[in-house]
Amino acid sequence: MVSALIISLLFIFSNPFPSVHSDAAPEPSPSTNNICIIGSGIAGSTVAHFLRHYSDDPSFPTINGIRIFERHRIVGGRMATVSIGGDTFEAGASILHPKNYHASNFTKSLNLRIKEPSSDSSDSSLGIWDGTQFVFKTIPLNPNSPLYNKIVSMANSLLIFFRYGFSLFKMQSFVDNTVGCFLKYYTDLDSRPVFETVDEMLKWSGLYRLTRRTLQEELVDAGLSPRIISELVTVITRINYGQSVAISGLAGAVSLAGSDAGLWSVGGGNWQIAAGLINSSDVTLHLNEEIESITHLGDYYELNSTKGISYACEVTVVATPLDELNIQFHPPILIPERKLQHTHTTFMRGLLNPAYFGLRSVSEIPELVGTVEAPDLPFSSISILKKYTEEDMAHKIFSRKPLTDALLDQIFSARKETIRIDWGAYPHFTAPEVFAPFVLDGLHLYYVNAFENAASTIETGAVAAENVARLILSRLSSRTTSSSTNLQNSASGGESLHFEL
């Protein structure tokens, strides 16, 4: 239990992306079932994939063309990598759960390499820092002594059990129940409706109630002790979402699922999932082109870009958070106000300063330093990504605010390389959550990221995008009811959605 938890915590979360080649944009003109998607991350690429996948059925409307607009020079959205010390590390969304079936299927169908935590991760130690001392530490293992490691692993299991008791099992039960509800989104299409609102989607799966109360309220009712909530649970939510246990219950449960065993990522970077889906979906990709305005003109939408070009699209899909964009909508749309939680990720190659933690040697500092909720703590976590030598290591630091050079010089005794990234990473979760609709104007303007208020991960983005793709095809059809029924029949069964895309 201890090793799986520590491995998972070390690999939670994760500017350069490699680029996907874009086709030269043809002259824009209105076209039947021409679809424009804004955003090339997991949401936009998954919408494109499932539009092609489901519209292969001749009973559905033909999708003549799909355009994806990406304001940056590279695809992937919040899936990104960074290079430090000659190695590539995940800088954005970095881990996937073993039951993330869409991501798993995409990875297999695109012939991408699955990367599991390295064997070195099993030697990792965990410490919980309160700003003045470590309130809990596990015993570090010795990679050169298997027998010693077995003894220490048992000792660590006892240490964590003695501190948190049966609350560990109650926490796992809470996560398992939530994951069980989420798995309903992979059931066969005959039994899974097309959802027009996030509320409907969550109520159908049994997850809606978790968005009405805070994680702390849910865990107290589940019988977890105050100690595990204020320490271990808080460490996880601060690493995963940069927020406290005051986040909504569903976001908190998803965060805790990041401490399950079997977590994985894509070798070379998770961004390759989005790139592969775009490349295989017959998409015209517009890189370095931001959409400034969307105007409804009767039978189609006119999109105006920063390059001074107008595009006519029967359907427009916004597949990126609107919270910090300045797209002008005509007529205006109305969605609930939502703030993004910024996570400042600092990559550092150097050596930690043991004196900062009140210790005598670097070897006493745990490989993962998590933190409790305290006003004066400058960082959420520090983890070792790779050891080059005993005096040269790559680290990742999460914080809610930028870390100054003066502070980094206190935390580190030696600094060779520093990279800073400011992510508008996910919503600032609150309870009760209020959701924007999937259909923004009652016509054919869609918003995939409305689902992010529930939880923000690679897989939740894919699940929401798959639903929006079905919703588009359903609403495009002149026979809405029969089309919805036919769309439900387009898969032979639930397992096919798990393993055969």
C-alpha positions as CSV (number, residue, x, y, z in Angstrom):
1,M,0.0,0.0,0.0
2,V,2.8,2.4,1.0
3,S,4.9,1.8,-2.1
4,A,1.9,2.1,-4.5
5,L,0.9,5.4,-2.8
6,I,4.3,6.9,-3.0
7,I,4.9,5.8,-6.6
8,S,1.6,7.4,-7.5
9,L,2.2,10.6,-5.7
10,L,5.6,10.9,-7.4
11,F,4.1,10.6,-10.8
12,I,1.0,12.8,-10.3
13,F,0.4,15.7,-12.7
14,S,2.7,16.5,-15.0
15,N,7.3,24.5,-23.4
16,P,7.8,22.9,-25.9
17,F,5.6,20.4,-27.6
18,P,6.6,18.8,-30.9
19,S,4.4,20.1,-33.6
20,V,1.9,18.4,-35.8
21,H,2.1,19.4,-39.4
22,S,-0.8,21.5,-40.6
23,D,-2.3,21.5,-44.1
24,A,-2.5,24.8,-46.0
25,A,-5.9,26.3,-45.3
26,P,-8.1,26.3,-48.4
27,E,-10.3,29.3,-49.1
28,P,-13.1,29.4,-46.5
29,S,-16.6,28.9,-47.7
30,P,-19.9,27.6,-46.1
31,S,-20.1,23.8,-46.4
32,T,-22.6,21.3,-45.3
33,N,-21.6,19.8,-41.9
34,N,-18.3,21.6,-41.9
35,I,-17.1,21.5,-38.3
36,C,-14.7,23.9,-36.6
37,I,-13.0,23.0,-33.3
38,I,-11.1,25.5,-31.1
39,G,-8.4,23.8,-29.2
40,S,-6.0,20.9,-30.0
41,G,-5.8,19.3,-26.6
42,I,-7.4,16.1,-25.5
43,A,-10.9,17.5,-25.8
44,G,-10.6,18.9,-29.3
45,S,-8.7,15.9,-30.7
46,T,-11.1,13.4,-29.1
47,V,-14.2,15.3,-30.5
48,A,-12.6,15.0,-34.0
49,H,-11.8,11.3,-33.5
50,F,-15.3,10.3,-32.4
51,L,-17.0,12.5,-35.1
52,R,-15.1,10.5,-37.7
53,H,-15.6,7.2,-35.9
54,Y,-19.4,7.5,-35.4
55,S,-20.2,9.2,-38.7
56,D,-18.9,6.2,-40.6
57,D,-22.4,4.8,-40.1
58,P,-24.3,5.8,-43.3
59,S,-27.4,6.5,-41.3
60,F,-25.7,9.6,-39.8
61,P,-24.9,13.0,-41.3
62,T,-21.7,13.1,-43.4
63,I,-19.0,15.2,-41.9
64,N,-17.4,17.0,-44.9
65,G,-14.6,18.7,-43.1
66,I,-13.1,19.3,-39.7
67,R,-10.8,22.2,-38.9
68,I,-8.9,22.5,-35.6
69,F,-7.6,25.9,-34.5
70,E,-4.7,26.0,-32.1
71,R,-3.4,29.4,-30.9
72,H,0.0,28.0,-30.1
73,R,2.6,26.5,-32.4
74,I,2.2,23.0,-31.0
75,V,-0.7,20.7,-30.2
76,G,-1.6,19.0,-26.9
77,G,-3.2,21.8,-24.8
78,R,-2.3,21.1,-21.2
79,M,-0.4,17.9,-22.1
80,A,3.2,19.1,-22.4
81,T,6.7,18.1,-21.8
82,V,9.9,19.9,-20.7
83,S,13.5,19.0,-21.2
84,I,16.0,19.4,-18.4
85,G,19.4,17.8,-18.1
86,G,18.9,16.1,-21.5
87,D,15.9,14.3,-20.3
88,T,12.2,14.8,-21.1
89,F,9.6,15.1,-18.3
90,E,5.9,15.6,-18.2
91,A,5.1,19.3,-17.4
92,G,1.3,19.2,-17.6
93,A,-1.2,16.4,-17.2
94,S,1.2,13.6,-16.5
95,I,-0.5,10.4,-15.2
96,L,-3.3,8.1,-16.4
97,H,-5.3,5.7,-14.3
98,P,-5.5,2.0,-15.3
99,K,-9.2,2.4,-15.8
100,N,-8.9,5.4,-18.1
101,Y,-10.2,3.3,-21.0
102,H,-10.4,6.0,-23.7
103,A,-6.7,7.1,-23.1
104,S,-5.7,3.4,-23.0
105,N,-7.5,2.6,-26.2
106,F,-6.1,5.7,-28.0
107,T,-2.6,4.7,-26.9
108,K,-2.9,1.2,-28.2
109,S,-4.6,2.1,-31.5
110,L,-2.0,4.8,-32.2
111,N,0.9,2.3,-31.4
112,L,2.2,4.6,-28.6
113,R,4.4,3.3,-25.9
114,I,3.0,2.9,-22.4
115,K,5.4,4.0,-19.7
116,E,5.0,2.8,-16.2
117,P,6.7,4.2,-13.1
118,S,10.4,3.1,-13.2
119,S,11.7,0.5,-10.7
120,D,13.5,3.3,-9.0
121,S,10.2,4.8,-7.9
122,S,9.7,1.8,-5.6
123,D,12.7,3.1,-3.6
124,S,11.1,6.5,-3.0
125,S,10.3,7.9,0.4
126,L,7.5,10.2,1.4
127,G,7.6,13.0,3.9
128,I,4.8,15.4,5.0
129,W,6.2,18.9,5.8
130,D,4.2,21.4,7.8
131,G,6.6,24.3,7.3
132,T,8.7,23.6,10.4
133,Q,9.1,19.9,10.6
134,F,8.2,16.6,8.9
135,V,5.0,15.3,10.7
136,F,5.4,12.0,9.0
137,K,8.2,10.2,7.1
138,T,8.6,6.8,5.6
139,I,11.9,4.9,5.8
140,P,13.9,5.1,2.6
141,L,14.7,1.9,0.8
142,N,18.1,0.7,-0.4
143,P,18.1,-0.4,-4.1
144,N,21.1,-2.6,-3.5
145,S,19.6,-4.7,-0.7
146,P,16.4,-6.6,-1.6
147,L,16.2,-8.3,1.8
148,Y,16.5,-5.0,3.6
149,N,13.9,-3.5,1.3
150,K,11.4,-6.2,2.1
151,I,11.8,-5.5,5.8
152,V,11.6,-1.7,5.4
153,S,8.5,-2.1,3.1
154,M,6.7,-4.0,5.9
155,A,7.9,-1.4,8.4
156,N,6.6,1.4,6.3
157,S,3.2,-0.3,5.9
158,L,3.0,-0.5,9.7
159,L,4.1,3.1,10.1
160,I,1.4,4.4,7.8
161,F,-1.2,2.1,9.3
162,F,-0.3,3.1,12.8
163,R,-0.7,6.8,11.9
164,Y,-3.8,6.6,9.8
165,G,-5.5,3.3,10.8
166,F,-8.6,2.0,9.1
167,S,-9.2,5.4,7.5
168,L,-6.8,4.2,4.8
169,F,-9.4,1.5,3.8
170,K,-12.3,3.9,4.1
171,M,-10.5,6.3,1.8
172,Q,-9.9,3.6,-0.8
173,S,-13.6,2.5,-0.6
174,F,-14.6,6.1,-1.2
175,V,-12.4,6.2,-4.3
176,D,-13.5,2.8,-5.6
177,N,-17.2,3.8,-5.3
178,T,-16.5,6.9,-7.3
179,V,-14.5,5.1,-10.0
180,G,-17.3,2.5,-10.2
181,C,-19.8,5.3,-11.0
182,F,-17.5,6.8,-13.6
183,L,-17.1,3.5,-15.4
184,K,-20.8,3.8,-16.5
185,Y,-19.5,6.2,-19.2
186,Y,-18.0,3.3,-21.0
187,T,-21.1,1.1,-21.1
188,D,-22.6,0.2,-24.5
189,L,-24.4,2.9,-26.4
190,D,-27.7,1.1,-26.2
191,S,-27.9,1.9,-22.5
192,R,-26.0,5.2,-22.5
193,P,-28.0,8.3,-23.5
194,V,-26.6,11.3,-25.3
195,F,-26.4,14.1,-22.7
196,E,-27.2,17.8,-23.4
197,T,-26.1,19.1,-20.0
198,V,-23.4,18.2,-17.5
199,D,-26.0,17.9,-14.8
200,E,-27.8,15.2,-16.7
201,M,-24.5,13.4,-17.4
202,L,-23.5,13.4,-13.7
203,K,-26.9,12.5,-12.4
204,W,-27.2,9.5,-14.8
205,S,-23.9,8.1,-13.5
206,G,-24.6,8.8,-9.8
207,L,-21.8,11.4,-9.5
208,Y,-23.8,14.6,-9.3
209,R,-24.2,14.5,-5.5
210,L,-20.4,14.6,-5.1
211,T,-20.4,18.0,-6.8
212,R,-22.8,19.5,-4.2
213,R,-20.5,19.2,-1.1
214,T,-16.8,19.6,-0.3
215,L,-14.4,16.7,-0.2
216,Q,-13.9,17.3,3.5
217,E,-17.6,16.9,4.1
218,E,-17.8,13.7,2.1
219,L,-14.8,12.2,3.8
220,V,-16.0,13.1,7.3
221,D,-19.3,11.3,6.5
222,A,-17.3,8.3,5.2
223,G,-15.7,8.0,8.6
224,L,-12.1,9.2,7.8
225,S,-10.2,10.6,10.7
226,P,-9.2,14.3,10.9
227,R,-5.6,13.4,10.8
228,I,-5.7,11.6,7.5
229,I,-7.8,14.3,6.0
230,S,-5.5,17.1,7.1
231,E,-2.3,15.2,6.2
232,L,-2.4,12.5,3.6
233,V,-5.5,13.6,1.7
234,T,-4.4,17.2,1.8
235,V,-1.0,16.3,0.4
236,I,-2.7,14.6,-2.6
237,T,-5.2,17.4,-3.4
238,R,-2.4,20.0,-3.1
239,I,-0.3,18.0,-5.6
240,N,-3.1,17.1,-8.0
241,Y,-5.2,20.3,-8.0
242,G,-3.2,22.8,-6.0
243,Q,-6.2,23.2,-3.7
244,S,-7.3,22.1,-0.2
245,V,-9.9,19.6,0.9
246,A,-12.4,22.4,0.4
247,I,-12.7,21.4,-3.2
248,S,-15.8,19.6,-4.4
249,G,-16.2,16.0,-3.5
250,L,-16.0,14.6,-7.1
251,A,-12.8,16.6,-7.9
252,G,-11.4,15.4,-4.6
253,A,-12.3,11.7,-5.3
254,V,-10.7,12.0,-8.8
255,S,-7.6,13.5,-7.1
256,L,-7.4,10.6,-4.6
257,A,-7.7,8.1,-7.5
258,G,-4.2,9.4,-8.4
259,S,-2.9,7.5,-5.5
260,D,-4.1,4.1,-6.9
261,A,-1.6,1.5,-8.1
262,G,-1.0,0.9,-11.8
263,L,-0.7,4.6,-13.0
264,W,0.9,5.1,-16.4
265,S,1.8,7.7,-19.0
266,V,2.8,7.7,-22.7
267,G,6.5,7.3,-23.4
268,G,7.8,10.5,-24.9
269,G,4.9,12.6,-23.6
270,N,1.1,12.3,-23.3
271,W,0.7,15.1,-25.9
272,Q,1.2,12.3,-28.5
273,I,-2.3,11.1,-27.9
274,A,-3.8,14.4,-29.1
275,A,-1.3,14.6,-32.0
276,G,-2.1,11.0,-33.1
277,L,-5.9,11.5,-32.9
278,I,-5.6,14.7,-35.0
279,N,-3.4,13.0,-37.6
280,S,-5.7,10.0,-37.9
281,S,-9.0,12.0,-38.1
282,D,-8.6,13.8,-41.5
283,V,-8.4,17.2,-39.9
284,T,-7.2,20.5,-41.3
285,L,-5.0,21.9,-38.5
286,H,-4.4,25.6,-38.1
287,L,-1.4,26.2,-35.8
288,N,-0.5,29.7,-34.4
289,E,-4.0,30.9,-35.3
290,E,-6.3,32.2,-32.5
291,I,-10.0,32.7,-33.0
292,E,-11.0,36.2,-32.0
293,S,-14.8,36.1,-32.6
294,I,-17.6,33.7,-33.3
295,T,-20.7,35.1,-35.0
296,H,-23.9,33.2,-35.7
297,L,-25.1,34.1,-39.2
298,G,-28.3,32.0,-39.6
299,D,-27.2,28.8,-41.2
300,Y,-23.6,28.9,-40.1
301,Y,-21.0,30.5,-37.8
302,E,-18.4,32.9,-38.9
303,L,-15.1,32.5,-37.1
304,N,-12.6,35.3,-37.4
305,S,-8.9,34.6,-36.6
306,T,-5.9,36.6,-35.7
307,K,-4.6,36.1,-39.2
308,G,-7.4,38.2,-40.6
309,I,-9.2,35.2,-42.1
310,S,-12.9,34.3,-41.8
311,Y,-14.1,30.7,-41.7
312,A,-17.7,29.5,-42.2
313,C,-18.7,26.5,-40.1
314,E,-22.1,24.9,-39.6
315,V,-20.9,23.6,-36.2
316,T,-18.5,25.2,-33.9
317,V,-16.9,23.4,-30.9
318,V,-15.1,25.2,-28.1
319,A,-12.7,22.6,-26.7
320,T,-10.6,24.8,-24.5
321,P,-11.4,26.7,-21.3
322,L,-13.1,30.0,-21.9
323,D,-12.1,31.3,-18.6
324,E,-9.0,33.2,-19.7
325,L,-9.7,33.6,-23.4
326,N,-11.2,36.8,-25.0
327,I,-13.3,35.3,-27.7
328,Q,-16.2,37.6,-28.7
329,F,-19.5,35.9,-29.3
330,H,-22.2,37.4,-31.4
331,P,-24.9,37.2,-30.1
332,P,-23.3,37.0,-26.6
333,I,-23.4,33.8,-24.6
334,L,-24.0,33.5,-20.8
335,I,-22.1,31.0,-18.8
336,P,-21.4,30.8,-15.0
337,E,-18.3,32.6,-13.9
338,R,-15.4,30.3,-13.2
339,K,-11.8,30.9,-12.2
340,L,-8.8,28.8,-13.2
341,Q,-6.4,27.6,-10.5
342,H,-2.9,28.4,-11.6
343,T,-0.2,25.9,-10.7
344,H,3.4,27.2,-11.0
345,T,5.7,24.3,-11.9
346,T,9.4,24.8,-11.4
347,F,11.9,22.3,-12.8
348,M,15.2,22.4,-11.0
349,R,18.4,20.6,-11.6
350,G,20.6,20.9,-8.6
351,L,20.8,19.8,-4.9
352,L,18.3,20.4,-2.1
353,N,19.5,22.2,1.0
354,P,19.0,19.9,4.1
355,A,19.3,22.9,6.4
356,Y,16.1,24.3,5.0
357,F,14.3,21.3,6.4
358,G,16.2,21.2,9.6
359,L,18.2,18.2,8.5
360,R,21.9,17.4,8.5
361,S,22.3,15.6,5.1
362,V,20.6,15.5,1.7
363,S,20.0,11.7,2.2
364,E,17.6,12.5,5.0
365,I,15.3,14.5,2.7
366,P,12.4,12.3,1.3
367,E,12.2,11.9,-2.4
368,L,8.7,13.3,-2.3
369,V,8.0,16.2,0.1
370,G,4.3,16.8,0.4
371,T,2.8,19.6,2.4
372,V,-0.2,20.3,4.6
373,E,-2.5,23.3,4.3
374,A,-0.7,26.2,6.0
375,P,-0.7,29.9,5.0
376,D,3.1,30.4,5.0
377,L,4.1,27.3,3.0
378,P,5.6,28.5,-0.3
379,F,5.3,25.3,-2.2
380,S,2.8,22.4,-2.5
381,S,5.4,19.6,-3.2
382,I,8.9,18.8,-4.2
383,S,9.8,15.6,-5.9
384,I,12.9,14.1,-7.3
385,L,12.5,13.2,-11.0
386,K,15.9,11.7,-11.6
387,K,19.2,11.3,-9.8
388,Y,22.3,11.9,-11.9
389,T,24.7,11.7,-9.0
390,E,24.3,12.1,-5.2
391,E,24.9,15.8,-5.7
392,D,23.0,16.4,-8.9
393,M,19.3,15.7,-9.3
394,A,16.3,16.9,-11.3
395,H,13.4,18.1,-9.3
396,K,9.8,19.2,-9.9
397,I,8.2,21.8,-7.6
398,F,4.5,22.7,-7.5
399,S,3.4,26.0,-5.9
400,R,0.4,28.3,-6.0
401,K,2.6,31.3,-6.6
402,P,5.9,31.8,-8.5
403,L,9.0,30.9,-6.5
404,T,11.6,33.7,-6.4
405,D,15.3,33.1,-7.0
406,A,16.0,34.2,-3.4
407,L,13.6,31.5,-2.1
408,L,15.0,28.8,-4.4
409,D,18.5,29.7,-3.2
410,Q,17.3,28.9,0.3
411,I,15.6,25.6,-0.7
412,F,18.6,24.5,-2.9
413,S,22.2,24.5,-2.0
414,A,23.2,24.2,-5.7
415,R,21.3,25.2,-8.8
416,K,22.3,24.3,-12.3
417,E,19.2,24.8,-14.4
418,T,15.8,26.3,-13.7
419,I,12.6,26.2,-15.8
420,R,9.4,27.9,-14.7
421,I,5.9,27.2,-16.2
422,D,2.7,28.9,-15.2
423,W,-0.3,26.7,-15.9
424,G,-3.9,27.8,-15.9
425,A,-4.2,24.1,-15.1
426,Y,-7.8,23.4,-14.0
427,P,-10.8,25.1,-12.5
428,H,-10.8,26.4,-8.9
429,F,-13.2,23.8,-7.6
430,T,-16.0,24.9,-5.3
431,A,-19.1,23.2,-3.9
432,P,-21.8,23.3,-5.0
433,E,-20.6,23.4,-8.6
434,V,-22.6,25.2,-11.3
435,F,-22.1,24.0,-14.8
436,A,-22.2,25.7,-18.2
437,P,-24.3,23.8,-20.8
438,F,-22.7,21.7,-23.5
439,V,-24.8,23.6,-26.1
440,L,-24.0,27.3,-25.6
441,D,-26.7,28.9,-27.8
442,G,-29.3,26.2,-28.2
443,L,-28.1,25.6,-31.8
444,H,-24.7,24.3,-32.9
445,L,-22.2,26.0,-30.7
446,Y,-20.8,23.5,-28.2
447,Y,-18.6,23.7,-25.2
448,V,-16.7,20.5,-24.2
449,N,-15.0,22.0,-21.2
450,A,-18.2,22.7,-19.4
451,F,-17.5,19.2,-17.8
452,E,-14.3,20.4,-16.2
453,N,-16.1,21.8,-13.2
454,A,-16.8,18.2,-12.2
455,A,-13.2,17.1,-12.5
456,S,-10.3,18.0,-14.8
457,T,-8.1,15.2,-16.2
458,I,-7.1,13.8,-19.5
459,E,-9.8,11.1,-19.3
460,T,-12.6,13.3,-18.1
461,G,-11.9,15.5,-21.1
462,A,-12.1,12.5,-23.4
463,V,-15.3,11.3,-21.8
464,A,-16.9,14.7,-22.2
465,A,-15.7,15.0,-25.8
466,E,-17.1,11.6,-26.8
467,N,-20.5,12.7,-25.5
468,V,-20.3,16.0,-27.4
469,A,-19.4,14.2,-30.6
470,R,-22.5,12.0,-30.2
471,L,-24.6,15.1,-29.4
472,I,-23.4,16.9,-32.5
473,L,-24.4,14.0,-34.8
474,S,-27.7,13.6,-33.0
475,R,-28.6,17.3,-33.4
476,L,-27.4,17.5,-37.0
477,S,-29.7,14.8,-38.1
478,S,-33.1,15.8,-39.3
479,R,-34.4,12.7,-37.4
480,T,-33.1,13.5,-34.0
481,T,-34.9,10.7,-32.1
482,S,-34.1,8.0,-34.6
483,S,-30.6,9.3,-35.0
484,S,-30.0,9.1,-31.3
485,T,-31.2,5.5,-31.3
486,N,-29.1,4.6,-34.2
487,L,-26.1,6.2,-32.6
488,Q,-26.6,4.1,-29.5
489,N,-26.6,1.0,-31.7
490,S,-23.4,1.9,-33.5
491,A,-21.4,-0.1,-31.0
492,S,-21.9,-3.8,-30.6
493,G,-21.5,-3.8,-26.8
494,G,-19.8,-2.2,-23.8
495,E,-16.6,-4.1,-24.1
496,S,-16.1,-2.8,-27.7
497,L,-15.8,0.7,-26.3
498,H,-13.1,-0.5,-23.9
499,F,-10.9,-2.2,-26.4
500,E,-11.8,-1.5,-30.0
501,L,-12.0,2.1,-31.2
